[in-house]
Structures are given as C-alpha cells and as structure tokens.
C-alpha cells in the first residue's frame, strides 16, 4: 500500500513487466492488461480490503495487554485513512506529489510498523488459544471450561466474578477458584430461586446440589442485597417480596408505569396475573 501511494506509476510499470513475462498460455489465462487508471483503482481496492481486514483482526482479537491502547487507536486511524483515499487524485498526482490524507497515512503507517510487537510463530490452534488466554485482561467462560486456565504457566486472572452462583454446584465453583493469581471472588446469585440441580438421588441426599453461594449464606456470610427489581409488575412481586425477601424489595420505576400494566384477557378476574385451571378431556 505504501509503495502504491508513493509511486503508483512505478507499480504500474512493474505490473506491465510481470504481465508481459509470465507464461499466459501455461496458466490458461486469457486477459488484457489493465490501463494505468484501471490498475491503480483495482490495486488500491484490493490492498485496502486486505489491510482493513488484517488491522481490524489485530486490534479486535489480540489481548490488550500485548500492545498499547495508543497503538490500537493508530491502527483504527490507518483504516479510516485508507477508506478516505481519493483514487482519482492518486492517479492524477502520479509519482512525486502526495495528498494530505496520503501523507498522514504514510506517517501513521510508519509509526504503527515501528511500534507493532513481534508475534510468536504459532503452529497449532491450542498454542494460539493459550497465548490469547495468557495475555487476556478479560476471560468469559463457563466454570468447567475455566479449567483450561489452570494449564497456563502464568495466568493473569486476579478477579473472579461468578454469575448465577446460586445455581452452580459447589464442586464446579472450586474449578476457577484454584487459580493461584486470584485475589478477589464475587458471587452473584440468589439462594431463594432455582438451586443447583443434580439428578442422582444419592447426590441429592448428600447435598451435592448445594451451591457455594447457598453454603456461605447458611454460614451467615455477609451478603449485599440488590433490592430493586425491574421485571415483575408490583402485583406479581408482592407475594415473593413478602414470602422470601421480608418486604425488602422495591419496585423499579419502569414496572410502576401505566404502560407496564398489561391485561391479555377481558374481565375483572384477569389482572396482571391469573391462575387458569385447565381440564384434560
């Protein structure tokens, strides 16, 4: 791309030379050589598409701890400059002159090339995955698949956040908690809702289905109640609030609006909720 922007006519002459010297009959190709304008336009589009894909893959998928945020921003700027290059102007200017966009692209391109880190040569997907995990700042996974982090030499995980912790079996919670680099663990869940599920009666009798969240609550470990609910109509939340949460739940402003009250059937008995008995014939 740099060579094309700096010396489009030289690149075109090189193309003509290669076109004339290659064995057209052997390749079974029948084509006419491109004009200067056609060559620059086509070549610029091809290179811009490839460069955009490669650079986006770099700043999107590479771990942010592997290169700086400043470098990522420069890469994004390179893409925007490539997409704003004026092809007719490039064709007209030829060899010696450059547009403002071209100058900025070449300058930032040089900075990116100087600052880009040297990537190791990978041979298989497992090595690539381990490289990304080792350098990642954020990892999203299931509890069981987090076992892969235990195989890394120097895992970079200091904070563990477990969502739906009230439904996760305690033995599964132990898997990510074995990471030696962990400093803090946050369990997010509700022991009053669906419990951890086991299908074996023996495991159920042994309380194998109890979650770590439920065990810590039973041991009077300190908890923080998120006491505003944004899903249920107040008439629906009334019962669980009284029965399970000691009237500590508050209704969010969205569920108290008139637009939130829906009635799908006519009649006084059909309010925000109804119990309808169905007979099986």
C-alpha positions, 0 to 999 in steps of 0.5 A, a space after each residue: 500500500 505504501 509503495 502504491 501511494 508513493 509511486 503508483 506509476 512505478 507499480 504500474 510499470 512493474 505490473 506491465 513487466 510481470 504481465 508481459 513475462 509470465 507464461 499466459 498460455 501455461 496458466 490458461 489465462 486469457 486477459 488484457 492488461 489493465 490501463 494505468 487508471 484501471 490498475 491503480 483503482 483495482 490495486 488500491 481496492 484490493 490492498 485496502 480490503 486486505 489491510 482493513 481486514 488484517 488491522 481490524 483482526 489485530 486490534 479486535 482479537 489480540 489481548 490488550 495487554 500485548 500492545 498499547 491502547 495508543 497503538 490500537 487507536 493508530 491502527 483504527 486511524 490507518 483504516 479510516 485513512 485508507 477508506 478516505 483515499 481519493 483514487 482519482 487524485 492518486 492517479 492524477 498526482 502520479 509519482 512525486 506529489 502526495 495528498 494530505 490524507 496520503 501523507 498522514 497515512 504514510 506517517 501513521 503507517 510508519 509509526 504503527 510498523 515501528 511500534 507493532 510487537 513481534 508475534 510468536 510463530 504459532 503452529 497449532 490452534 491450542 498454542 494460539 488459544 493459550 497465548 490469547 488466554 495468557 495475555 487476556 485482561 478479560 476471560 468469559 467462560 463457563 466454570 468447567 471450561 475455566 479449567 483450561 486456565 489452570 494449564 497456563 504457566 502464568 495466568 493473569 486472572 486476579 478477579 473472579 466474578 461468578 454469575 448465577 452462583 446460586 445455581 452452580 454446584 459447589 464442586 464446579 465453583 472450586 474449578 476457577 477458584 484454584 487459580 493461584 493469581 486470584 485475589 478477589 471472588 464475587 458471587 452473584 446469585 440468589 439462594 431463594 430461586 432455582 438451586 443447583 440441580 443434580 439428578 442422582 438421588 444419592 447426590 441429592 441426599 448428600 447435598 451435592 446440589 448445594 451451591 457455594 453461594 447457598 453454603 456461605 449464606 447458611 454460614 451467615 456470610 455477609 451478603 449485599 442485597 440488590 433490592 430493586 427489581 425491574 421485571 415483575 409488575 408490583 402485583 406479581 412481586 408482592 407475594 415473593 417480596 413478602 414470602 422470601 425477601 421480608 418486604 425488602 424489595 422495591 419496585 423499579 420505576 419502569 414496572 410502576 408505569 401505566 404502560 407496564 400494566 398489561 391485561 391479555 384477557 377481558 374481565 375483572 378476574 384477569 389482572 396482571 396475573 391469573 391462575 387458569 385451571 385447565 381440564 384434560 378431556 
